[in-house]
Amino acid sequence: MNDSLVMAVGAGAGLAMLIATAVLYWGALRKGRGTKTETTRPDMVILLRDGEVVDFTPDAPDMLDQPDLCGLLWDDLRGEFIRRFPETPDDLPQGTMKLIAQDDPDTILSISSTGPHTRLSIQSKPINAGQMHRLARDRGQLETFRYISQNNPNPVWITNSAEVVTWGNSAYFELCDQVGEPGDESCPFDLAPATTNTARTSRLSLPINDNTRRWFEVLSRPIPEGWVHFATCIDGLVEAEMAQRNFVQTLTKTFAHLPIGLAVFNRDRRLVLFNPALVDLTYLSVEFLSSKPNLFSFFDQMRDNRMMPEPKNYTTWREKIYDVISAAREDRYNETWNLPSGLTYKITGRPHPDGAVAFLIEDISAEISLTRRFRSELELTQSVFDCFEDAVCVFSRLGVLTFANAAYRDLWKADPDGAFAEVTIVDTTRDWQNACEPAPIWPELREYVLSLQDRSPWEVDLRMTNGQQLRCVIAPVAAGATMVRFTKVSRFSPQVVRMRNDSIAATE
C-alpha cells in the first residue's frame, strides 16, 4: 500500500506539472498572438469585377476622399495609386503584381487578378504617435494649400500623360464657363504637345465673345502624374505691346519722310529703329541695319564707308564711345564732322526712356557752304568799305550799330566790334556831339534812325572841335536800316548845307 501510495502521489505530481506547463505554454502563445494582433495593421482592400469596384474595406474611401467607391473604374484608382506607385500599369494585369511605394519601402501595393475578379490591397507598417502627429500637421497644411489653390485667381489645372484634365481650380472652371467649354476632360487652351520633360511657357488667347479675346501666358511644369499648368492673364501686357508696336510704326512712318538720319539704340546698345534717311546719309546697307548691330559695329561700318572723320587713334576713339554714350544720355553730345568727301554732318545725341540713346545725323553741307559764302561776302564788303576815305556806319531799325569801316574808326577813335555791349544810336550821337561843335541835329538824327515811317535822305555840315569840317549824309537803306556817311571837306558851300526840314520841304 505504501509503495502504491507513493507511486500514486508521484503520478499526480507529474500530471500537475504537465498541466501547469501546458497552461503556461498556451498562455504564452495567447499572449504572443495578442501582441502580434496589436502590431499588425490590417490591409486596405478593394475588390473589382470586370474593372469596376464592387466592395472595399472601410478605410478605402479615405484614399480618394469619397464616401463610396462602388462604381469607380480602374483608371480612377490608378490616378491615385500612381502618385506613390509610379510603376502602376495602365491596364489591370493578369496574375499577381506587387509594387513598392517610392516614398516608403514598407508600403506595398498588391494586385491579384483571377479572371474578371481583381483584389487590390495596400499593406504598410503601423505608425507611432509622433508619425500620427506629423500626419495631422501635414493634413492641416494640405487643407491650407488646397484652399489656396482653389481660391487662386489664376487658372490652374493638371493633365495626365494623355493630356486629359484630371484636376482644376475654381478659376479654371470659371474660365471654361466663359469660353463655353466643359473643362472637366478637354482643356480650352490649345497647348502644343510636350516634346521634352521640361518646363515650358506658351502664350495663347481665348475668345470670350464675338468681339473680345483674353490673352494668357501658360507655364507648364512636369509632375509624376502628368503636367500642372498655371495660366496668367496678360491682357494689359499685350495691349501695351500692341500700343508700343503701333507707336513705333507711326514713328517709323513719320521719320521716313525726315531728311535727318535717325538711329535709336536700346539699353543694350543695339540698333532698334532707323529711318531711310540714315541709309542715304551713311551708305549703310538695309541688311546691316536690320540685323540690329551694336553701337561699335555701327560706327566701325561708318568708318569703313569713310562716312566719319578718321581719328588719329581709332582704338582710343572706340574707348571714348562710352563717353559719347554718357554725353548723349545727358543730352550733351553735339559734334560737326567734316568728311573727306567734302560733306559736313552734324551729329547730335539725345537720351531716350529706359536707357536708350538716339543719334541724329544731319547733312549741313549746304548750310555750311551758305554760311561760308555769306561770311566771305561780308568780308569782301568790309574790305571794300575799308578802302573808302569816307567814314561809314550803318544802324539797324532798332538803332543798333551793325557796321563801321576803318575810316569811321580812325575819325571817331572808336571800335564798335570790341565793345562788350551793343552800341546804339544814342551812344554814337553822344560821342559825335562831344567831338563836334554845338549843332541842333542830334535829336533829329536819333528820331530819324528809330522812325518806322518812309524816310528821305538828307545831309548836314558839321565842324569838329579840332577844326575839321565834315559833311554828314543820312540815308535809309534796306530792312529799315540807316547809313550815316561822314566826308571831310575843306570849306562849306552854302548850296550844300541843308537841314532835314528843308529836305522834307523840297520833297513835298
C-alpha positions as CSV (number, residue, x, y, z in Angstrom):
1,M,0.0,0.0,0.0
2,N,2.8,2.3,0.9
3,D,4.5,1.7,-2.5
4,S,1.2,2.1,-4.3
5,L,0.5,5.4,-2.5
6,V,4.0,6.6,-3.2
7,M,3.5,5.8,-6.9
8,A,0.1,7.5,-7.0
9,V,1.4,10.7,-5.4
10,G,4.3,10.8,-7.9
11,A,1.9,10.3,-10.8
12,G,-0.4,13.1,-9.5
13,A,2.6,15.4,-9.1
14,G,3.8,14.7,-12.6
15,L,0.3,15.3,-14.0
16,A,0.1,18.6,-12.2
17,M,3.4,19.7,-13.6
18,L,2.3,18.7,-17.1
19,I,-1.0,20.7,-16.7
20,A,0.9,23.7,-15.3
21,T,3.4,23.5,-18.3
22,A,0.5,23.3,-20.7
23,V,-1.2,26.3,-19.1
24,L,2.0,28.4,-19.2
25,Y,2.6,27.4,-22.8
26,W,-0.9,28.3,-24.1
27,G,-0.8,31.5,-22.0
28,A,2.4,32.5,-23.6
29,L,1.1,31.5,-27.0
30,R,-2.0,33.5,-26.5
31,K,0.0,36.4,-25.2
32,G,2.2,36.2,-28.3
33,R,-0.9,36.2,-30.6
34,G,-2.3,39.2,-28.8
35,T,0.9,41.2,-29.3
36,K,1.0,40.3,-33.0
37,T,-2.5,41.5,-33.5
38,E,-1.7,44.8,-31.9
39,T,1.4,45.5,-34.0
40,T,0.0,44.5,-37.4
41,R,-2.2,46.9,-39.4
42,P,-4.9,45.2,-41.5
43,D,-4.7,45.6,-45.2
44,M,-6.7,48.1,-47.1
45,V,-8.6,46.0,-49.7
46,I,-10.6,46.9,-52.8
47,L,-12.4,44.3,-54.9
48,L,-13.1,44.8,-58.6
49,R,-15.2,42.8,-61.0
50,D,-14.6,43.5,-64.7
51,G,-12.5,46.5,-63.8
52,E,-15.3,48.1,-61.6
53,V,-15.2,48.5,-57.8
54,V,-17.8,46.3,-56.1
55,D,-16.5,46.2,-52.5
56,F,-13.9,47.7,-50.2
57,T,-12.7,47.9,-46.6
58,P,-14.0,50.9,-44.5
59,D,-10.7,52.7,-44.7
60,A,-10.5,52.6,-48.6
61,P,-12.7,55.7,-49.2
62,D,-10.2,57.9,-47.3
63,M,-7.7,57.3,-50.2
64,L,-9.9,59.2,-52.7
65,D,-11.7,61.4,-50.2
66,Q,-15.0,59.9,-51.3
67,P,-17.7,58.3,-49.2
68,D,-18.3,55.5,-51.7
69,L,-16.0,53.8,-54.2
70,C,-18.5,51.5,-55.8
71,G,-18.8,52.1,-59.5
72,L,-15.3,53.6,-59.9
73,L,-13.1,52.2,-62.6
74,W,-9.5,51.2,-62.7
75,D,-8.5,54.5,-64.3
76,D,-9.9,56.4,-61.4
77,L,-8.0,54.3,-58.9
78,R,-4.8,54.4,-61.0
79,G,-4.8,58.2,-60.9
80,E,-4.5,57.9,-57.1
81,F,-2.1,54.9,-57.0
82,I,0.4,56.4,-59.4
83,R,1.2,59.2,-57.0
84,R,3.0,56.8,-54.7
85,F,3.5,53.8,-57.1
86,P,4.8,55.3,-60.3
87,E,5.0,51.8,-62.0
88,T,1.3,51.3,-61.7
89,P,0.2,49.8,-65.1
90,D,-2.2,51.4,-67.4
91,D,-4.4,48.3,-67.5
92,L,-5.2,45.7,-64.9
93,P,-2.6,42.9,-65.1
94,Q,-3.4,39.3,-65.0
95,G,-1.9,37.3,-62.2
96,T,-0.2,38.8,-59.2
97,M,1.9,42.0,-59.1
98,K,3.5,43.8,-56.1
99,L,4.6,47.4,-56.2
100,I,6.7,49.3,-53.6
101,A,5.8,52.9,-52.8
102,Q,8.5,55.3,-53.8
103,D,8.4,57.2,-50.6
104,D,8.1,54.1,-48.2
105,P,9.7,50.7,-48.9
106,D,7.5,49.1,-46.2
107,T,4.3,50.1,-48.1
108,I,3.3,47.5,-50.7
109,L,0.5,47.5,-53.3
110,S,-0.6,44.0,-54.2
111,I,-2.6,43.4,-57.4
112,S,-4.1,39.9,-57.8
113,S,-6.4,39.1,-60.7
114,T,-8.2,35.9,-61.4
115,G,-10.5,36.1,-64.4
116,P,-12.9,39.0,-64.0
117,H,-12.1,39.4,-60.3
118,T,-9.3,41.6,-59.1
119,R,-8.1,42.2,-55.5
120,L,-6.2,45.3,-54.6
121,S,-4.6,45.6,-51.2
122,I,-2.2,48.0,-49.6
123,Q,-0.1,46.8,-46.7
124,S,2.1,49.1,-44.6
125,K,3.6,49.3,-41.1
126,P,1.7,50.9,-38.3
127,I,2.6,54.5,-37.4
128,N,3.5,55.7,-33.9
129,A,2.3,58.7,-32.0
130,G,5.0,61.0,-33.5
131,Q,4.1,60.0,-37.0
132,M,0.4,60.4,-36.2
133,H,1.1,64.0,-35.1
134,R,3.1,64.8,-38.2
135,L,0.3,63.3,-40.3
136,A,-2.2,65.5,-38.6
137,R,0.0,68.5,-39.1
138,D,0.6,67.7,-42.8
139,R,-3.2,67.3,-43.2
140,G,-3.7,70.8,-41.8
141,Q,-1.1,72.2,-44.3
142,L,-2.8,70.2,-47.1
143,E,-6.1,71.9,-46.3
144,T,-4.4,75.3,-46.4
145,F,-2.7,74.5,-49.7
146,R,-6.0,73.2,-51.1
147,Y,-7.7,76.4,-50.1
148,I,-5.0,78.5,-51.7
149,S,-5.1,76.5,-55.0
150,Q,-8.9,76.6,-55.2
151,N,-9.0,80.4,-54.5
152,N,-6.1,81.3,-56.7
153,P,-7.4,84.0,-59.1
154,N,-5.4,82.5,-61.9
155,P,-6.5,79.3,-63.6
156,V,-4.5,76.2,-62.5
157,W,-5.2,72.6,-63.8
158,I,-3.5,69.2,-64.1
159,T,-3.4,66.9,-67.1
160,N,-2.3,63.3,-67.3
161,S,0.0,61.8,-69.9
162,A,-2.9,61.5,-72.3
163,E,-3.5,65.3,-71.9
164,V,-6.8,64.7,-70.1
165,V,-7.7,67.2,-67.4
166,T,-7.7,65.5,-64.0
167,W,-8.0,68.5,-61.7
168,G,-8.7,72.2,-61.9
169,N,-9.2,75.0,-59.5
170,S,-12.2,77.3,-59.4
171,A,-10.7,80.0,-61.6
172,Y,-10.1,77.3,-64.3
173,F,-13.7,76.2,-64.4
174,E,-15.0,79.8,-64.3
175,L,-12.8,80.5,-67.4
176,C,-14.2,77.3,-69.0
177,D,-17.7,78.6,-68.4
178,Q,-16.8,82.0,-70.0
179,V,-15.5,80.3,-73.2
180,G,-18.2,77.7,-73.3
181,E,-16.0,74.7,-72.7
182,P,-16.8,71.9,-70.2
183,G,-13.1,71.8,-69.0
184,D,-13.6,68.6,-67.0
185,E,-11.8,66.5,-69.6
186,S,-10.8,68.7,-72.6
187,C,-8.8,71.9,-71.9
188,P,-9.9,75.2,-73.6
189,F,-6.2,76.0,-74.0
190,D,-4.8,74.6,-77.2
191,L,-1.4,73.7,-75.9
192,A,1.2,72.2,-78.1
193,P,2.2,68.6,-77.2
194,A,5.2,68.4,-74.9
195,T,8.4,67.2,-76.7
196,T,10.6,67.3,-73.6
197,N,10.0,66.7,-70.0
198,T,11.0,70.3,-69.1
199,A,9.0,73.3,-68.1
200,R,7.8,75.5,-71.0
201,T,5.8,78.7,-71.5
202,S,3.1,79.3,-74.0
203,R,1.2,82.5,-75.0
204,L,-2.4,81.9,-76.0
205,S,-5.7,83.7,-76.4
206,L,-9.3,82.6,-75.8
207,P,-12.4,84.1,-77.3
208,I,-14.7,85.3,-74.6
209,N,-17.3,86.5,-77.0
210,D,-17.5,87.7,-80.6
211,N,-15.6,90.9,-80.0
212,T,-13.3,90.1,-77.1
213,R,-10.3,87.9,-76.6
214,R,-8.3,87.3,-73.5
215,W,-4.6,86.6,-73.6
216,F,-2.9,84.2,-71.2
217,E,0.7,83.1,-70.6
218,V,0.6,79.4,-69.6
219,L,3.5,78.0,-67.6
220,S,3.6,74.1,-67.8
221,R,5.7,72.1,-65.4
222,P,6.1,68.3,-65.4
223,I,4.8,66.2,-62.4
224,P,4.8,62.5,-61.8
225,E,1.2,62.0,-62.9
226,G,1.4,64.4,-65.9
227,W,1.6,68.2,-66.1
228,V,0.5,71.1,-64.0
229,H,-0.4,74.3,-65.8
230,F,-0.5,77.9,-64.5
231,A,-2.3,80.5,-66.6
232,T,-1.8,84.2,-66.0
233,C,-3.9,86.9,-67.7
234,I,-1.6,89.2,-69.7
235,D,-4.3,91.4,-71.4
236,G,-2.5,94.6,-70.1
237,L,0.8,93.4,-71.4
238,V,-0.5,92.5,-74.8
239,E,-2.3,95.8,-75.1
240,A,0.9,97.7,-74.1
241,E,2.9,95.7,-76.6
242,M,0.4,96.4,-79.4
243,A,0.3,100.1,-78.4
244,Q,4.1,100.2,-78.5
245,R,4.2,98.4,-81.9
246,N,1.6,100.8,-83.3
247,F,3.6,103.8,-81.9
248,V,6.8,102.5,-83.4
249,Q,5.1,102.0,-86.7
250,T,3.7,105.6,-86.5
251,L,7.1,106.9,-85.7
252,T,8.7,104.9,-88.5
253,K,6.2,106.3,-91.0
254,T,6.8,109.8,-89.6
255,F,10.6,109.5,-89.6
256,A,10.5,108.0,-93.1
257,H,9.9,111.5,-94.6
258,L,12.5,113.3,-92.5
259,P,15.8,114.3,-94.2
260,I,17.6,113.8,-90.9
261,G,19.0,110.3,-90.3
262,L,17.8,108.7,-87.1
263,A,19.4,105.8,-85.2
264,V,17.9,104.6,-81.9
265,F,19.9,102.2,-79.7
266,N,18.3,100.4,-76.8
267,R,19.8,100.0,-73.3
268,D,21.9,97.0,-74.6
269,R,23.3,99.4,-77.3
270,R,21.6,97.5,-80.1
271,L,20.1,99.4,-83.1
272,V,16.3,99.1,-82.8
273,L,15.0,101.9,-85.0
274,F,16.3,103.7,-88.1
275,N,14.8,105.6,-91.0
276,P,15.5,105.7,-94.7
277,A,17.5,109.0,-94.4
278,L,20.1,107.1,-92.3
279,V,20.7,104.7,-95.2
280,D,21.1,107.6,-97.6
281,L,23.5,109.6,-95.4
282,T,25.7,106.8,-94.1
283,Y,25.6,104.5,-97.1
284,L,25.0,101.5,-94.7
285,S,23.0,98.7,-96.2
286,V,19.5,98.0,-95.1
287,E,20.5,94.4,-94.3
288,F,23.2,95.5,-92.0
289,L,21.0,97.9,-90.1
290,S,18.2,95.4,-89.9
291,S,20.5,92.9,-88.2
292,K,20.4,95.2,-85.1
293,P,24.2,95.9,-84.9
294,N,25.6,97.3,-81.7
295,L,27.0,100.8,-81.3
296,F,30.6,99.8,-82.0
297,S,29.7,97.9,-85.2
298,F,27.6,100.8,-86.4
299,F,30.5,103.3,-86.1
300,D,33.0,100.8,-87.4
301,Q,30.9,100.3,-90.6
302,M,30.6,104.1,-91.0
303,R,34.4,104.4,-90.7
304,D,34.8,101.7,-93.3
305,N,32.5,103.7,-95.6
306,R,34.5,106.8,-94.9
307,M,31.4,108.5,-93.6
308,M,33.1,109.8,-90.4
309,P,36.3,111.7,-89.8
310,E,39.3,109.4,-89.5
311,P,40.5,109.7,-85.9
312,K,44.2,109.9,-85.1
313,N,44.0,106.9,-82.9
314,Y,40.9,104.8,-83.6
315,T,41.4,102.4,-80.8
316,T,41.4,105.3,-78.3
317,W,38.4,106.7,-80.0
318,R,36.5,103.4,-79.6
319,E,37.3,103.6,-75.9
320,K,35.7,107.0,-75.9
321,I,32.5,105.6,-77.2
322,Y,31.4,105.1,-73.6
323,D,32.0,108.9,-73.1
324,V,29.9,109.6,-76.2
325,I,27.1,107.4,-74.8
326,S,27.2,109.2,-71.4
327,A,27.2,112.6,-73.1
328,A,24.2,111.5,-75.3
329,R,22.3,110.2,-72.3
330,E,22.8,113.6,-70.7
331,D,21.9,115.5,-73.9
332,R,25.4,116.9,-74.2
333,Y,26.7,115.3,-77.4
334,N,26.9,117.5,-80.4
335,E,29.6,117.4,-83.0
336,T,30.3,118.5,-86.5
337,W,32.0,116.0,-88.8
338,N,34.0,117.3,-91.9
339,L,34.1,114.3,-94.1
340,P,36.8,113.5,-96.7
341,S,34.2,113.8,-99.4
342,G,33.7,117.4,-98.6
343,L,30.3,116.9,-96.9
344,T,29.6,118.2,-93.4
345,Y,27.5,116.2,-91.0
346,K,26.0,117.4,-87.7
347,I,25.8,114.6,-85.1
348,T,23.5,115.0,-82.1
349,G,22.9,112.6,-79.3
350,R,19.6,112.5,-77.4
351,P,18.6,110.5,-74.4
352,H,15.5,108.2,-74.7
353,P,13.5,106.4,-72.0
354,D,14.7,103.1,-70.4
355,G,18.4,103.9,-71.1
356,A,18.0,104.1,-74.8
357,V,20.1,106.6,-76.9
358,A,19.2,108.3,-80.2
359,F,21.7,109.8,-82.7
360,L,20.6,112.3,-85.3
361,I,22.7,112.7,-88.4
362,E,22.0,115.8,-90.4
363,D,23.7,116.9,-93.6
364,I,24.5,120.6,-93.1
365,S,26.8,120.9,-96.1
366,A,24.5,123.4,-97.9
367,E,24.1,125.4,-94.7
368,I,27.9,125.5,-94.1
369,S,28.5,126.4,-97.7
370,L,25.9,129.2,-97.5
371,T,27.4,130.4,-94.2
372,R,30.9,130.4,-95.6
373,R,29.7,132.2,-98.8
374,F,27.9,134.8,-96.7
375,R,30.9,135.3,-94.4
376,S,33.1,135.7,-97.5
377,E,30.7,138.3,-98.9
378,L,30.7,140.1,-95.6
379,E,34.5,140.1,-95.5
380,L,34.5,141.4,-99.1
381,T,32.1,144.1,-98.3
382,Q,34.1,145.1,-95.2
383,S,37.3,145.2,-97.2
384,V,35.7,147.3,-99.9
385,F,34.3,149.8,-97.4
386,D,37.6,149.9,-95.6
387,C,39.1,151.3,-98.8
388,F,36.7,154.3,-98.7
389,E,38.1,157.6,-97.5
390,D,34.6,158.5,-96.1
391,A,33.7,157.3,-92.6
392,V,30.6,155.0,-93.0
393,C,28.4,153.3,-90.4
394,V,25.1,151.5,-90.5
395,F,22.4,151.3,-87.8
396,S,19.6,148.7,-87.7
397,R,16.0,149.7,-87.5
398,L,16.3,149.2,-83.7
399,G,19.1,151.8,-83.6
400,V,22.0,149.3,-83.1
401,L,25.3,149.9,-84.8
402,T,25.9,147.0,-87.1
403,F,28.6,148.1,-89.4
404,A,31.6,150.6,-89.4
405,N,34.5,150.8,-91.8
406,A,38.2,151.6,-90.9
407,A,37.8,155.3,-91.8
408,Y,35.0,155.6,-89.2
409,R,37.2,154.1,-86.5
410,D,40.0,156.5,-87.3
411,L,37.8,159.5,-87.4
412,W,35.9,158.9,-84.2
413,K,38.6,156.9,-82.4
414,A,36.0,154.1,-81.7
415,D,36.0,150.3,-82.1
416,P,32.3,149.1,-82.1
417,D,33.3,145.4,-82.7
418,G,35.4,145.4,-79.5
419,A,32.6,146.8,-77.3
420,F,31.2,144.5,-74.6
421,A,27.6,145.6,-75.1
422,E,25.7,146.7,-78.2
423,V,26.5,150.2,-79.4
424,T,23.3,152.2,-80.2
425,I,22.4,155.4,-81.9
426,V,22.2,157.1,-78.5
427,D,25.8,156.1,-77.7
428,T,27.2,157.2,-81.0
429,T,25.4,160.5,-81.2
430,R,26.7,161.3,-77.7
431,D,30.2,160.6,-78.9
432,W,29.7,162.7,-82.1
433,Q,28.2,165.6,-80.1
434,N,31.2,165.6,-77.7
435,A,33.6,165.7,-80.6
436,C,31.8,168.4,-82.6
437,E,30.9,172.0,-82.1
438,P,27.2,172.5,-81.0
439,A,24.6,171.6,-83.6
440,P,20.9,171.1,-83.4
441,I,20.8,167.9,-85.5
442,W,21.4,165.2,-82.8
443,P,17.8,164.7,-81.5
444,E,16.5,164.8,-85.1
445,L,19.1,162.2,-86.1
446,R,18.2,159.8,-83.3
447,E,14.5,160.2,-84.2
448,Y,15.2,159.6,-87.9
449,V,17.1,156.3,-87.2
450,L,14.4,154.9,-85.0
451,S,11.5,156.0,-87.2
452,L,9.4,153.3,-88.9
453,Q,7.9,155.6,-91.5
454,D,9.0,156.2,-95.0
455,R,12.1,158.4,-95.0
456,S,14.1,160.6,-97.4
457,P,17.9,161.1,-97.4
458,W,19.2,164.3,-96.0
459,E,22.6,165.9,-95.2
460,V,24.2,168.5,-93.0
461,D,27.6,170.1,-92.4
462,L,29.4,169.7,-89.1
463,R,32.6,171.1,-87.5
464,M,34.7,169.1,-85.1
465,T,36.3,170.7,-82.1
466,N,39.7,170.2,-83.8
467,G,38.5,172.4,-86.7
468,Q,37.9,169.6,-89.2
469,Q,34.9,170.2,-91.4
470,L,32.5,167.3,-92.1
471,R,29.7,166.7,-94.4
472,C,27.2,164.2,-92.9
473,V,24.9,162.3,-95.2
474,I,22.0,160.3,-93.7
475,A,20.1,157.9,-95.9
476,P,17.8,155.0,-95.4
477,V,18.9,151.5,-96.7
478,A,17.3,148.1,-96.9
479,A,15.4,146.4,-94.0
480,G,14.7,149.8,-92.2
481,A,18.4,150.4,-91.6
482,T,20.1,153.8,-91.8
483,M,23.5,154.6,-93.2
484,V,25.5,157.6,-92.0
485,R,28.4,158.8,-94.0
486,F,31.0,161.5,-92.9
487,T,33.0,163.2,-95.7
488,K,35.9,165.5,-94.9
489,V,35.6,168.9,-96.7
490,S,37.9,171.9,-96.9
491,R,35.1,174.5,-96.7
492,F,31.4,174.7,-96.6
493,S,29.3,175.6,-99.6
494,P,26.1,177.5,-98.9
495,Q,24.3,175.4,-101.6
496,V,25.2,172.2,-99.8
497,V,24.2,173.0,-96.2
498,R,20.6,171.9,-95.9
499,M,18.9,170.9,-92.8
500,R,16.4,168.0,-92.6
501,N,13.4,170.3,-92.7
502,D,14.5,171.9,-95.9
503,S,15.0,168.5,-97.5
504,I,11.5,167.4,-96.5
505,A,10.0,170.7,-97.8
506,A,11.8,170.3,-101.1
507,T,10.5,166.7,-101.3
508,E,6.9,167.9,-100.8
